[in-house]
Amino acid sequence: MSAAPAPTSTTTPAPAAENPRSRVVIASLVGTSIEFYDFYVYATAAVLVFPTLFFPNEDPTASQLSSFVTFALAFFARPVGSILFGHFGDRIGRKATLVASLLVMGTATFLIGCLPTFASVGIWAPVLLAVLRFAQGVGLGGEWSGAALLATENAPKGKRGVFGSMPQLGAPIGFLLANGLFIAINAAMPAAADGTPNADFQAWGWRIPFLLSAVLVMVGLYVRFKLVESTVFRGVQESGSVAKLPLGRVFRTSWKAVVVGTFGMVATYVLFYFMTTFTLNYGTNPSEPAPLQKLGLGYSRGEFLTLLMIGVVFFGIFTPIAGWLADKYGRRRTLIPTTLGIALFGLTFQLWFAAANGPITVVTFLIVGLSLMGLTFGPMGALLPELFPTNVRYTGSALAYNIASIIGASLAPTIALKLWQPDGNIFFVGLYLTGAAVVTLVALLLVRETKQAGLADGDATTTRR
């Protein structure tokens, strides 16, 4: 008898590990919620407490302007974060970079809650505040793009718009967390009948939201440590096409995408910071003449924050709706009508917001503005990454997103304060938003539809043909 041939064994390569869809959604959403929570805590404090605690001045407007200057610092820091974290995100991977950006942002926020005030250390107080604010901006500069790439590079076919809107949803969630906490603290430590701030709130109550960020950061780190790299990025690593210097490669091969992506987001930023920072300032300024103060609507801080939070709920509702619309109809066909709506909305500021005669009018204005914000912000989580090939996607999308923040948001509250007339007229504030919408509309008309663009092969193109 002849011996039977020995069985041949075949080895099937193990499939590459993938992130479960639920983990992708949670990790992108939780991380940006924490990052935006940190950012909004500062934005709210910049209006409510920093002018008197860190920038004391006989002129309240001068104190407010100084506070807004430090608010703007983070926007100028964000491109630095884009370059730094984008380099490592495109070189070594998304996961480690996302963890690092979260740590930078969270540490800076926690330390702001520990700072001494001007009354204790003089000029060192605003200096240290500015340094930590800059660090906040560096962290956020690397955070958004990594979260957007995590969502879009792991999205199922035809769902990049919806998945890309998940990190965008972190913006309203972070806002609600931050300002909800401020409302609770304000209720526990109410101002005096004459408007004098509560002594405990001024001394230590404002610090609580900053210090609590440490707990939220731990939650975010726990979720992100469980991630694996996307198959799209692993493909770049395996093919040996990782960019040695992502920044240089972006400007050699994708500079048009950076320019168009940047201006495509300008109106988004102007709208958001007008609808949050400026409206809070205008809404809480006195409605009757007061020494050295511009006229506003005369609401208390707690009252207006409550109205603002109602509007932000609609921001949250329309963000994923916009992602769904972008998947169904395309990015451009969703964003162009929305941008036209923003342009028209800017023309209503004086007739609608400044002339508000009750909370119903105010909250309706906030709901419309923040619904438009959700519609314009939602699709950006997919559109910007789709403009760039995989090996420079982190750097490219981060640069476009964060340079837009300088143009659109860094100076928006300060410009609004300058355009706001002493008698309460804000027509030119709204006109500024309309001008920003026109700029964005031109950029969107130049962008080619990226709904069908493949992320693995870098076939997204930047301009229409």
C-alpha positions in Angstrom: 0.0 0.0 0.0 1.3 3.3 -0.8 1.2 5.9 1.9 -1.4 8.7 1.5 0.1 12.1 0.7 0.6 14.3 3.7 -2.1 16.9 4.0 -1.1 20.3 2.9 -1.8 23.1 5.3 -2.8 26.6 4.1 -2.5 29.6 6.3 -5.1 32.3 5.9 -3.9 35.7 7.1 -5.9 36.9 10.1 -8.1 39.8 9.1 -6.9 43.2 10.2 -8.5 44.4 13.4 -11.2 47.0 12.9 -12.9 49.4 15.3 -16.5 48.4 16.0 -18.8 51.2 14.7 -20.2 51.9 18.2 -16.7 52.5 19.5 -15.9 54.8 16.6 -19.0 56.9 17.3 -18.4 57.0 21.0 -14.6 57.8 20.7 -15.1 60.6 18.2 -18.1 62.0 20.0 -16.8 61.8 23.6 -13.4 63.2 22.7 -14.7 66.3 20.9 -17.4 66.8 23.6 -14.6 67.0 26.2 -12.5 69.3 24.0 -15.4 71.7 23.3 -16.5 71.6 26.9 -13.0 72.8 27.8 -13.2 75.5 25.1 -16.6 76.7 26.1 -15.8 76.9 29.7 -13.2 79.5 28.8 -15.6 81.3 26.4 -18.2 81.7 29.1 -15.7 82.7 31.7 -14.3 85.3 29.3 -17.6 87.1 29.3 -18.7 86.5 32.9 -15.6 86.7 35.2 -12.3 87.1 33.5 -12.7 90.8 32.8 -12.9 91.7 36.5 -10.6 89.0 37.9 -7.7 89.1 35.4 -8.1 92.5 33.6 -9.4 95.0 36.1 -10.0 98.4 34.6 -12.3 101.4 35.3 -13.7 101.0 31.8 -15.8 97.7 31.6 -15.5 97.7 27.8 -11.7 97.8 28.0 -11.7 94.9 30.4 -14.0 92.9 28.2 -11.8 93.6 25.2 -8.7 92.4 27.1 -10.5 89.3 28.0 -11.5 88.6 24.4 -7.8 89.1 23.3 -6.9 86.0 25.4 -9.9 84.3 24.0 -8.6 84.9 20.5 -5.1 83.6 21.4 -6.3 80.0 21.2 -7.3 80.4 17.6 -3.8 81.6 16.7 -2.5 78.6 18.5 -4.7 76.1 16.7 -2.7 76.1 13.4 0.4 75.3 15.6 -1.5 72.3 16.9 -2.5 71.4 13.4 1.1 71.3 12.3 2.4 69.5 15.4 -0.4 66.9 15.8 -1.0 66.6 12.1 2.7 65.7 11.6 2.5 62.8 14.1 -1.1 61.9 13.0 0.1 61.4 9.4 3.4 59.8 10.4 2.7 57.4 13.3 -1.1 57.2 13.4 -4.4 58.7 14.5 -4.8 56.9 17.9 -1.7 58.1 19.7 -2.1 61.6 18.4 -5.7 61.8 19.6 -4.6 60.7 23.1 -1.9 63.4 23.2 -4.1 66.2 22.0 -6.7 65.4 24.6 -4.1 65.4 27.4 -2.7 68.8 26.3 -6.2 70.5 26.2 -7.4 68.9 29.4 -4.2 69.8 31.4 -4.3 73.4 30.3 -8.0 73.7 31.2 -7.4 72.2 34.7 -4.5 74.5 35.4 -6.6 77.6 34.4 -8.9 76.6 37.3 -5.9 76.8 39.6 -4.6 80.2 38.6 -4.2 83.1 41.0 -6.0 86.3 40.0 -4.7 89.9 39.4 -5.5 90.8 43.0 -3.0 88.1 44.2 -0.1 88.3 41.7 -0.7 91.3 39.6 0.4 91.2 35.9 1.5 87.6 36.2 -2.2 86.5 36.4 -3.1 87.6 32.8 0.3 86.4 31.5 -0.2 82.9 32.9 -3.8 82.9 31.7 -2.6 83.7 28.2 0.0 80.9 28.2 -2.6 78.3 29.3 -5.1 79.6 26.8 -2.5 79.2 24.0 -1.9 75.6 25.2 -5.7 75.0 25.0 -5.6 76.1 21.4 -2.7 73.9 20.5 -4.6 70.9 21.9 -7.8 71.7 20.1 -5.8 72.3 16.9 -4.9 68.6 16.8 -8.1 67.2 18.3 -10.8 68.0 15.7 -9.1 66.6 12.7 -8.1 63.3 14.4 -11.7 62.8 15.6 -13.1 63.6 12.1 -10.6 61.1 10.5 -11.4 58.5 13.1 -15.1 58.8 12.2 -14.8 59.1 8.4 -12.0 56.5 7.8 -14.0 53.9 9.8 -17.4 54.8 8.3 -19.4 52.2 6.3 -20.0 52.9 2.6 -22.4 55.8 2.0 -22.4 56.9 5.6 -19.4 59.2 5.9 -21.6 62.3 6.2 -23.5 60.8 9.2 -20.3 59.4 10.8 -18.4 62.7 10.1 -21.2 64.6 11.9 -20.5 62.7 15.2 -17.4 64.6 16.2 -19.3 67.8 15.2 -22.1 66.8 17.6 -19.5 67.2 20.4 -19.7 71.0 20.0 -23.3 71.3 21.2 -22.9 68.6 23.8 -19.7 70.3 25.2 -21.6 73.6 25.2 -24.5 72.2 27.2 -22.2 70.5 29.7 -20.1 73.6 30.3 -22.9 76.2 30.4 -25.3 73.9 32.3 -22.7 73.7 35.0 -22.3 77.5 35.0 -26.0 77.9 35.4 -26.1 75.5 38.3 -23.2 77.3 40.0 -24.9 80.7 39.3 -28.1 79.4 40.9 -26.2 78.3 43.9 -24.3 81.5 44.1 -26.7 84.2 42.7 -25.7 87.8 42.2 -27.0 90.5 44.5 -30.2 92.4 43.6 -28.1 95.3 42.3 -26.2 93.0 40.0 -23.0 92.8 42.1 -21.4 89.4 41.5 -21.6 86.8 44.3 -18.4 86.9 46.4 -18.0 83.1 46.5 -18.5 82.8 42.7 -15.9 85.5 42.1 -13.5 83.8 44.6 -13.7 80.1 43.7 -17.1 79.2 42.1 -15.9 80.0 38.6 -13.1 77.5 39.0 -15.3 74.4 39.4 -16.0 73.8 35.6 -12.2 74.1 34.8 -11.2 71.6 37.6 -14.0 69.1 36.7 -12.5 68.8 33.2 -9.9 66.4 34.7 -12.7 63.8 35.3 -14.0 64.2 31.7 -10.5 63.8 30.3 -10.1 60.5 32.1 -13.3 59.2 30.5 -12.1 60.3 27.0 -8.7 58.6 27.5 -10.3 55.4 28.5 -12.3 55.2 25.3 -9.5 56.2 23.0 -7.0 53.8 24.4 -9.3 51.0 23.1 -9.1 52.1 19.5 -7.0 50.5 16.7 -5.8 52.3 13.6 -8.1 52.5 10.6 -7.6 50.1 7.7 -7.2 53.1 5.4 -4.2 54.5 7.4 -2.7 51.0 7.9 -2.8 50.6 4.1 -0.6 53.7 3.8 1.9 52.3 6.3 2.0 48.9 4.6 2.5 50.5 1.1 5.4 52.7 2.4 3.7 55.9 1.2 3.7 57.7 4.6 4.8 61.3 4.0 8.1 62.1 5.6 7.1 65.7 6.1 3.3 66.0 5.8 3.3 69.8 6.1 5.6 70.2 3.1 3.7 67.7 1.1 0.3 69.3 1.8 1.5 72.6 0.4 3.1 70.9 -2.6 0.2 68.8 -3.6 -2.9 70.0 -1.8 -2.6 73.7 -1.3 -5.8 74.4 -3.3 -7.7 72.1 -0.9 -6.3 74.0 2.1 -7.4 77.4 0.6 -10.9 76.2 -0.5 -11.5 74.3 2.7 -10.4 77.2 4.9 -12.7 79.8 3.3 -15.5 77.2 3.1 -15.6 77.2 6.9 -15.4 81.0 7.6 -19.1 81.6 7.9 -19.5 78.6 10.1 -17.0 80.1 12.6 -18.4 83.6 12.5 -21.9 82.4 13.0 -21.1 80.2 15.9 -19.1 82.7 17.9 -21.6 85.4 17.2 -24.4 83.1 18.4 -22.7 82.2 21.6 -20.1 84.6 22.8 -21.5 87.8 21.3 -25.2 87.1 22.0 -24.3 86.3 25.7 -22.5 89.6 26.0 -25.3 91.6 24.3 -28.1 89.7 26.1 -26.6 90.4 29.6 -25.7 94.1 29.1 -28.1 96.6 30.6 -31.1 97.7 28.6 -31.1 101.1 30.1 -28.2 103.6 30.1 -25.4 102.7 32.5 -22.0 104.3 33.0 -19.5 103.2 30.3 -21.7 100.3 29.1 -23.3 99.7 25.7 -27.0 99.0 25.7 -28.1 95.3 25.4 -31.2 93.3 26.4 -30.8 93.4 30.2 -31.1 89.7 31.0 -29.3 88.2 34.0 -26.5 85.7 33.2 -28.5 82.7 34.3 -31.6 83.8 32.3 -29.7 84.3 29.1 -27.6 81.1 29.4 -30.8 79.2 29.8 -32.3 80.7 26.6 -29.0 80.0 24.9 -29.0 76.4 25.9 -32.4 75.9 24.4 -31.0 77.2 21.1 -28.0 74.9 21.4 -30.3 71.9 21.6 -31.4 72.7 18.1 -27.8 73.0 17.1 -27.4 69.4 18.3 -30.5 68.2 16.5 -29.6 69.6 13.1 -25.9 68.5 13.2 -26.6 64.8 12.4 -29.6 65.8 10.2 -27.1 67.8 8.1 -24.8 64.7 7.9 -27.7 62.6 6.7 -28.6 65.3 4.1 -25.0 65.4 2.9 -25.0 61.6 2.4 -28.3 61.7 0.5 -28.0 64.8 -1.6 -24.2 65.7 -1.4 -22.0 68.0 0.6 -22.4 71.1 -1.7 -26.2 70.7 -2.2 -26.5 70.8 1.6 -24.1 73.5 2.4 -24.8 76.1 -0.4 -28.5 76.6 0.6 -27.5 76.7 4.2 -24.9 79.4 3.6 -27.5 81.5 1.7 -29.7 81.2 4.8 -26.8 82.4 7.0 -26.3 85.4 4.7 -30.0 86.3 5.0 -30.0 85.7 8.8 -27.2 88.2 9.3 -29.4 90.9 7.8 -32.0 90.3 10.6 -29.9 91.1 13.6 -31.1 94.6 14.2 -34.8 94.0 13.3 -35.0 90.7 15.3 -32.5 90.4 18.1 -31.9 94.0 19.0 -35.6 94.7 18.9 -36.5 91.7 21.0 -39.3 92.5 23.4 -39.4 89.3 25.3 -37.8 85.9 25.8 -39.9 84.2 23.1 -38.4 86.5 20.5 -34.9 86.0 21.9 -35.1 82.2 22.0 -36.6 82.1 18.5 -33.6 84.1 17.2 -31.2 81.8 19.0 -33.0 78.6 17.7 -32.9 79.8 14.1 -29.2 80.9 14.2 -28.0 77.7 16.0 -30.1 75.5 13.7 -28.3 77.1 10.8 -25.1 76.4 12.7 -25.9 72.6 12.9 -26.7 72.5 9.2 -23.4 74.2 8.2 -21.2 72.5 10.8 -22.5 68.9 10.4 -21.2 68.1 6.8 -17.7 69.6 7.5 -16.7 66.5 9.4 -16.8 64.6 6.1 -16.1 67.3 3.5 -12.7 68.5 4.8 -11.1 65.1 5.2 -12.4 64.1 1.8 -10.4 66.9 0.2 -7.1 65.3 1.1 -5.2 62.0 0.3 -4.7 59.7 3.3 -1.0 60.4 3.8 -1.6 64.1 4.5 -5.3 64.0 5.5 -4.7 64.7 9.2 -2.4 67.7 8.5 -4.4 69.1 5.6 -7.9 68.9 7.1 -6.5 70.3 10.4 -4.9 73.3 8.7 -8.1 74.2 6.8 -10.2 73.8 9.9 -8.0 75.8 12.1 -6.8 78.6 9.8 -10.6 79.2 9.2 -10.8 79.6 13.0 -8.4 82.5 12.8 -10.1 84.2 9.9 -13.6 83.5 11.1 -13.7 83.2 14.9 -10.6 84.6 16.6 -11.5 88.2 16.1 -15.3 87.8 15.7 -16.3 88.7 19.3 -13.9 91.6 19.3 -15.1 92.9 15.9 -18.7 92.5 17.0 -17.9 94.5 20.2 -16.5 97.3 18.0 -19.5 97.2 15.6 -22.0 97.2 18.4 -23.1 100.8 18.8 -23.5 102.4 22.3 -27.2 102.8 21.7 -27.6 99.0 21.1 -27.7 99.1 17.3 -26.1 95.8 15.9 -27.0 96.1 12.2 -23.3 96.1 11.3 -22.7 93.1 13.4 -25.2 91.1 11.4 -23.8 92.6 8.2 -20.4 91.3 9.1 -21.9 87.8 9.3 -23.5 88.3 5.9 -20.1 89.2 4.4 -18.5 86.1 5.9 -21.3 84.0 4.3 -20.6 85.5 0.9 -17.0 84.5 1.2 -17.9 80.9 2.1 -20.5 80.7 -0.7 -17.8 81.5 -3.2 -15.5 78.8 -1.8 -18.3 76.2 -1.8 -19.1 77.0 -5.5 -15.4 76.1 -6.2 -15.5 72.8 -4.4 -16.2 69.7 -6.4 -18.7 67.3 -4.8 -16.8 64.7 -2.7 -19.7 62.5 -1.7 -18.4 59.6 -3.9 -14.7 60.3 -3.3 -12.7 57.3 -2.1 -10.7 57.8 1.1 -8.2 55.0 0.5 -6.9 56.1 -2.9 -6.9 59.8 -2.4 -9.0 60.4 -5.5 -10.8 63.4 -3.9 -10.4 66.5 -6.0 -10.5 70.0 -4.8 -12.1 72.2 -7.4 -14.9 71.8 -9.9 -14.1 70.9 -13.5 
